[in-house]
Amino acid sequence: MNTLVWFKRDLRIDDHQPLYQAAKAGAVLPVYIIEPDYWQQSDVSLRHWQFIAPALQQLNQQLTALGQPLLIVKGPATIVLRQLCQQFAISRVCSHEETGNLWTYQRDLAVARLLHELNIPWQQYRQFAVFRKLNNRDNWFTLADSWLKSPPVASVTALPFLTTVQWNLTELALSRKTDLPLCSTVQDATAAKHTFDSFISARCLSYRQHISLPAKAIHSCSRLSPYISYGQLSLRQLQQHSFMALKHSTEQRKQQGLQAFFSRLRWHCHFMQKLEDEPAIEFFNMHRGFDGLRENDFNPVLFQAWQNGQTGYPLIDAAMRSLLATGWLHFRARAMLVAFASYHLWLHWRPLALHLAQCFIDYEPGIHYPQIQMQAGTTGINPNRMYNPVKQSQQKDADGRFIRQWLPELHQVPDSWLHTPWLMPAALQLRYSCVIGRDYPAPIVDLQQAQQQARARLSQWLQQHNKPDWQQLKQAVFVRHASRKRPATQKKLACRDQLSFDW
Ligand SMILES: Cc1cc2nc3c(=O)[nH]c(=O)nc-3n(C[C@H](O)[C@H](O)[C@H](O)COP(=O)(O)OP(=O)(O)OC[C@H]3O[C@@H](n4cnc5c(N)ncnc54)[C@H](O)[C@@H]3O)c2cc1C
């Protein structure tokens, strides 16, 4: 029996159910499809390819060592699969389930129709604690827990040789009409295991302390997100290995770091489950009562300044420029960028989501859209969090290491002015080669005014809409998406906290 294993966002051979099941039954044709239409989508960028291409080379080496190299084919999935199924007398297709964007969902539907027509079964296996057709979240925690604790799939030790086809990733290269510049430094796609080992053995010690400090998070966070997003590492194995490390650790700081990391791996699945349950949140407000709140106020000038790290607020701009250069940011900076754009600049979340999706090397639709909506305050069940960028800057980058690294125009500005350079007297601006409006922009909005306006707009909206149907919608979001880990009463109280601001 010849089985085609379709590699998508699961570029590994360990704990790989489709590969294991296929290998048990006979010959295996491992395939990766470069889909030109996918690469034209507005939430995709060639920065993603910058990471995926070396990951594919590594996967090919691993498969070749097992006996059967990887086939990489360019074209629409339905055409490629039809041709391969006929050419290699394929009697089954195996892959992992994908919780992707609308485009990948529709492509999967088209593939299902094709395989049905060809009378070839398509077996899809779970790779995250994400469950299809879940009615509500009541049992999710128990289901997730038992799946995450279940034994990983046995390793495949050999694959019978079926075919080899020469491919060259440079020749298969993609192009896009408009795109962000590639990252100037990108995480090493072939260093997944090394990155995990270095985190578990040493870097996790300072994870809790440094997780929100921009200059330190880059070293102390696990940095595993792209390897998880493209499936080079199995989240289940990561969860189990970190649990073992936690169990055997006697050092308190290490335990705290591993515990925090361990729960975030679960959050990964918790967030993905939201998009799986309601794919519409890629486009629409999770709580539809927020429809109309920001749509008509979109200001492209403010958006452009935000996108390019030119808002005049140093921590915001340093975060964006660091992201543009490296494709990565720690959680708090991601949240701050979205909150600042949503509240202070009053921009709708959808264009923000697309820009950031293109920027993030680790773009994972299942986490991305629910997180964006949470930070933009459109879920209706999470407290609104409006970060003050000056306060954040003074607290999280007090010595200005991060700001100076990414904003060379502020390099000479002393700490006392660094977080509010627009307040510097003109003579000092000249002395420190940072003339506001010439070398670095003046703030694009007045902070106090923007905060007050956002708060007033939101209060007014909530007053106008806080009617029984609003509560009903909120309850529906809660039933569908809220975590059930805390007791229901406590959670309900938290949900009422509609107008809390983190000034
Ligand atoms: C607006 C916004 C958009 C985001 N978009 C993405 C995205 O596209 N892809 C992505 O992987 N993460 C996303 N995140 C979550 C989080 O910021 C990143 O997972 C994290 O910064 C990646 O760095 P790390 O691997 O060093 O994380 P660590 O802090 O070391 O965490 C380890 C792993 O836990 C998971 N994780 C950590 N934080 C979260 C979280 N808040 N929610 C869900 N899972 C989490 C990730 O798999 C991460 O790799 C987003 C957060 C925000 C606020």
The ligand as a Tripos MOL2 file, in Angstrom:
@<TRIPOS>MOLECULE
LIG
   53    58     1     0     0
SMALL
NO_CHARGES

@<TRIPOS>ATOM
      1 C1         -1.0430   40.2990   19.5190 C.3       1 LIG1
      2 C2         -0.3330   38.9890   19.7300 C.ar      1 LIG1
      3 C3         -0.1180   38.1420   18.6510 C.ar      1 LIG1
      4 C4          0.5230   36.9170   18.8390 C.ar      1 LIG1
      5 N1          0.7290   36.1090   17.7420 N.ar      1 LIG1
      6 C5          1.3810   34.9400   17.9010 C.ar      1 LIG1
      7 C6          1.6430   34.1060   16.7640 C.ar      1 LIG1
      8 O1          1.2780   34.4190   15.6310 O.2       1 LIG1
      9 N2          2.3280   32.9430   16.9670 N.ar      1 LIG1
     10 C7          2.7440   32.5660   18.2210 C.ar      1 LIG1
     11 O2          3.3740   31.5010   18.3530 O.2       1 LIG1
     12 N3          2.4770   33.3330   19.3040 N.ar      1 LIG1
     13 C8          1.8310   34.5020   19.1900 C.ar      1 LIG1
     14 N4          1.5910   35.2810   20.2930 N.ar      1 LIG1
     15 C9          1.8840   34.7390   21.6490 C.3       1 LIG1
     16 C10         3.2800   35.0310   22.2330 C.3       1 LIG1
     17 O3          3.5590   36.3910   22.1970 O.3       1 LIG1
     18 C11         4.3770   34.2430   21.5160 C.3       1 LIG1
     19 O4          4.0400   32.8690   21.4930 O.3       1 LIG1
     20 C12         5.7220   34.3410   22.2250 C.3       1 LIG1
     21 O5          6.0960   35.6860   22.3750 O.3       1 LIG1
     22 C13         6.7660   33.5840   21.4000 C.3       1 LIG1
     23 O6          8.0420   33.6500   21.9890 O.3       1 LIG1
     24 P1          8.6500   32.4070   22.7960 P.3       1 LIG1
     25 O7          8.5400   31.1590   21.9940 O.co2     1 LIG1
     26 O8          9.9980   32.7840   23.2700 O.co2     1 LIG1
     27 O9          7.6010   32.3350   23.9850 O.3       1 LIG1
     28 P2          7.7080   31.7590   25.4530 P.3       1 LIG1
     29 O10         7.3240   32.8530   26.3810 O.co2     1 LIG1
     30 O11         8.9810   31.0790   25.6940 O.co2     1 LIG1
     31 O12         6.5080   30.6970   25.4900 O.3       1 LIG1
     32 C14         6.6780   29.3360   25.0640 C.3       1 LIG1
     33 C15         5.5890   28.9670   24.0870 C.3       1 LIG1
     34 O13         4.3210   29.0680   24.7120 O.3       1 LIG1
     35 C16         3.3580   29.5360   23.7730 C.3       1 LIG1
     36 N5          2.8630   30.8530   24.2110 N.ar      1 LIG1
     37 C17         3.5490   31.7840   24.9150 C.ar      1 LIG1
     38 N6          2.7620   32.8380   25.1710 N.ar      1 LIG1
     39 C18         1.5730   32.5670   24.6230 C.ar      1 LIG1
     40 C19         0.3400   33.2750   24.5690 C.ar      1 LIG1
     41 N7          0.1820   34.4510   25.1340 N.pl3     1 LIG1
     42 N8         -0.6910   32.7150   23.9130 N.ar      1 LIG1
     43 C20        -0.5660   31.4990   23.3280 C.ar      1 LIG1
     44 N9          0.5750   30.7840   23.3560 N.ar      1 LIG1
     45 C21         1.6250   31.3030   24.0010 C.ar      1 LIG1
     46 C22         4.0830   29.6390   22.4280 C.3       1 LIG1
     47 O14         3.9640   28.4110   21.7740 O.3       1 LIG1
     48 C23         5.5160   29.8650   22.8620 C.3       1 LIG1
     49 O15         6.4570   29.4780   21.8870 O.3       1 LIG1
     50 C24         0.9430   36.5230   20.1360 C.ar      1 LIG1
     51 C25         0.7200   37.3860   21.2130 C.ar      1 LIG1
     52 C26         0.0890   38.6050   21.0120 C.ar      1 LIG1
     53 C27        -0.1270   39.5160   22.1820 C.3       1 LIG1
@<TRIPOS>BOND
     1     1     2 1
     2     2     3 ar
     3     2    52 ar
     4     3     4 ar
     5     4     5 ar
     6     4    50 ar
     7     5     6 ar
     8     6     7 ar
     9     6    13 1
    10     7     8 2
    11     7     9 ar
    12     9    10 ar
    13    10    11 2
    14    10    12 ar
    15    12    13 ar
    16    13    14 ar
    17    14    15 1
    18    14    50 ar
    19    15    16 1
    20    16    17 1
    21    16    18 1
    22    18    19 1
    23    18    20 1
    24    20    21 1
    25    20    22 1
    26    22    23 1
    27    23    24 1
    28    24    25 2
    29    24    26 1
    30    24    27 1
    31    27    28 1
    32    28    29 2
    33    28    30 1
    34    28    31 1
    35    31    32 1
    36    32    33 1
    37    33    34 1
    38    33    48 1
    39    34    35 1
    40    35    36 1
    41    35    46 1
    42    36    37 ar
    43    36    45 ar
    44    37    38 ar
    45    38    39 ar
    46    39    40 ar
    47    39    45 ar
    48    40    41 1
    49    40    42 ar
    50    42    43 ar
    51    43    44 ar
    52    44    45 ar
    53    46    47 1
    54    46    48 1
    55    48    49 1
    56    50    51 ar
    57    51    52 ar
    58    52    53 1
@<TRIPOS>SUBSTRUCTURE
     1 LIG1         1 GROUP 0 **** ****
